[in-house]
Amino acid sequence: MAPETLWVLTAAVFTVAVLYSSVGHAGASGYIAVMSLLSMAPAEIKPIALGLNILVAAIGTWQFWRAGYFSWPLFWPFALLAVPFAFVGGYLNLPTQLFKVLVGLVLLLSAAQFLLRPPAESEPKFPPRLVAVGVGGLLGMLSGLTGTGGGIFLTPLLILMRWARTKSAAAVSAPFILLNSAAGLAGNISATNSFPAFAWALVIAAVIGGSIGSWFGSRRLPHLAIKRLLAIVLTIAGFKLILT
């Protein structure tokens, strides 16, 4: 990768990590969007997105657990099959065009989530255990295939189905993203026996950006404006992947 491109990518990853962590996300869809706009190959996009996701999700997991919002009874049924299925999804390499279309749709779904208002909160009710286990397995496979952590699907599902309040949903999604991303990356490395060497600069940028965003951004930055900006970037990248 050309040095000037790497500098642009590193700055973009830092910015994505700050913005996403400030609104409670790990940022995989943002990293994928940036790398797609720079026309990087799927073989590079997938492991890098998973690796960066692990770092930012770990920060979020620690903060939500420390704040007391994490619920083990809600978390473990979703995670039970998600982790092994994420490994399988990470191991598999889809044909380039199919990967682009699938990830493009994921980015557009992510953009829509940032534009929609969450429903009014009511008393949550845990989902049936078998339903949670099955849904978790499906999301784990999808997260491994696309290079995301699955949180972009789990968080809105928990809220829309009234299985959790917003902060509890975020607290459960963060470790869900963390474990799925780790399993997906392990599966990908098992299949390819490689990890892009230039990604270590991005790792540093994501750690710094995620730390700043989760601590400072959540207190000072205007969330509505950030979500609108992210939605625009994701929409452009999503259509670029699908149409090219």
N, C-alpha and C positions, 0 to 999 in steps of 0.2 A: 504494500500500500504506500502511495506517495506521501511524504511527510506532511504536505499541506492538507491533504485529505484526512489524515489521521488527526491533525490539530482541529479541523472542523468537526470531525466525528466525536472527539473527546469533549469539546465544548458543548456539543449538542447533547451528549449523554449526561454531562453534568447538569445542564438545564432541565432535561427531562426528569432526572432523579429529584431535583429540587421541587419541581412543579408537582409531580405525581405523589411524592411522599407528603407534600403539604395537604393533599386531599385524601390521604389514606390508601394510596395504591403503590405497588412495587415498581411499575413502569415498563413491564415487558412490551406491551403494545406500543408504547412510545419509542422504545429502543428499536423495535422492528420497523416502525414508521420511518424513523430517521435513517436507518440502514437501507431501507427500501428506496427512499428518495435519493440516496447516494449510489443506487444501482449495485449494491453488494449481492453476492451469490447466496442462495439459500443455505448452502453448506457452511457459510460463515455466520449468517444471520441467526440460525437456530441455536448453536451452542453459546454464542455471545449473549443473546437475549436471556437464555436460561441462567448463565453465570451471573450476569448483572442482577437478575431478579432475585437470586439467592441472597445477595448481599443486602439489598434494600429491604427485602421481606424479613430478613433476620433482625434488622433494626426495628421494623414495625412490630414484629412479634414480641420483642423484649419490652417495648414501650407499652403495648396494650396489656401484656401480662402484668407488668408492674403497676399499671393503673387499675387493675382488677376487673377488666371487662371480658377476659377469656373464659370460655365455658368448655370444660373437657367433655361433659356428656353430649354437647352439641357437636363438638369437633370430631371425636374419634370415629363415629359411623361414616362420615364423609371421607375421612382419610384412609379407612381400612383397605379399600380396593384401589383408591386413587393412586397411592404410591407405586404399587407394582405395575399398574396400567400405565402410569406416566413413564416408567422405565421402558416398557414395551414401545410406547409411542415415540420416545426419544431414540430408541434403537432403530426404528423404521425410518427410511428416507423416502418420502413421496416424490413422484415425478415433479420436475421443476414447475410446470404449468399448473398442476393440481395444487402444489404447495402455495403458489402465488394466489390462486383463487380462494383457497381455504383461509389463508392468512388475511387476504384482503377483506373477506367477509367478517372475520374476527375484528379487524380494525374498524370497520363500519359499525359493527355492533358496539364496540367500545365507545366510538364517537356518540352514538345514540344514547348510551348510558349517561354520558356527561351532559347531554342536553335535556334529559328527562328529569322531572322533579320526583323525588321519592314520595310514596304515599304517607299519609298521616300515620303516626305510630300508634299501635294498640298493643294489648297484652299478648306477647308471643306464645306460641305453642310448639313444642318440639315436633319435628316430622316423624312419621313411622320409621322405625329403625331400618327395615329392609329397603324402604324408599331411599333413605339417606345413603345407605351402602351402595345401592345401584347407581344413584345419581353421581356419587363420588367417583365410582369406577369410570363412568362415561366421561366426566370432566377431567379425570386423570389422563385418560387416553388422548383426549383432545388437546390437553395442555402439552403433552409430550410431542405430539405430532406437529404442533404449530410453534413451539418454542415459548409459549406463555406459561404462567403458573396456574391458570384456572380460576383465579380470583375474579377476573372480569365477568365470569359466568356465575360463580358461587355467591358473591356479595349481593347482586340484584335479586337472585333467586331467593336467598334467605329473607330479604326484606319484602319482596313482592308476595311471597307465600306466607308472610307473617310468622316465620319460624324464628326470627331474632330481631331485636332492635338494631338500629343503625350501627352503634358503637360495638355491640356484641358481634354483629355480622362482620365488621372490619377486623375485630379481634380474632375471630375464627378463621377468616380468610387469609390473614397474614401467615400463620404457620402452615395453612393448607398450600399456599403459594410456595412457601419455603421448601416443604417436603417434596411437592410435585416437581419443582424446578431442580432440586438436587437429584431426584430420581431420573428425571428426563435427561439431565446433563450426563449422569452416569451411563444411561443407556446410549446416548449419542456418542460418547467417548468410547464405549465398548465396541460400537459399530465402526467408528472411523479411526480410532487410535490416535486422535489428534485434537488440538485446541488451538485456535489462531493465536500466534505469538504476540501480535500487536494488541490483543485484547487486554493485556495487563495495564496499559495506560487507561483504558476505559474502566477497569476495575477500581482504580484509585479515584477517578472522577465520580463514579457512582457512589462509592462510600462517602466521599466528602459531600456530594450533592444530597444524598439521602439523609445524612445526619443534619445538614443545614435545613433542608425542607421540613423534616419531621419535627424539628425543634422550633425553628423560627417561623417558617412559612405558615404553619397551622395557626399561629397567633396573630400574624401581621398581614399576610397577603390576602387580597380579595378572592375568595374561593370561586365565586360565580364567574369572574373574569378569567381566572385560570382554566376553569372547566370549558369555557367557550373557546379559548385559544387552543386547548388540547383537542377539542372536537374538530376544529378546522384542520389541524395538522393530520389527525388520524383519517379524516375523510379524504383529503388529498392523497395520502399515501395508500389508503385502501383502494381507491379507484385506479391509482397508478399500477398497483399490483394486478388488479383484475383485468385491466384493459391493455397491458403490455406483455 
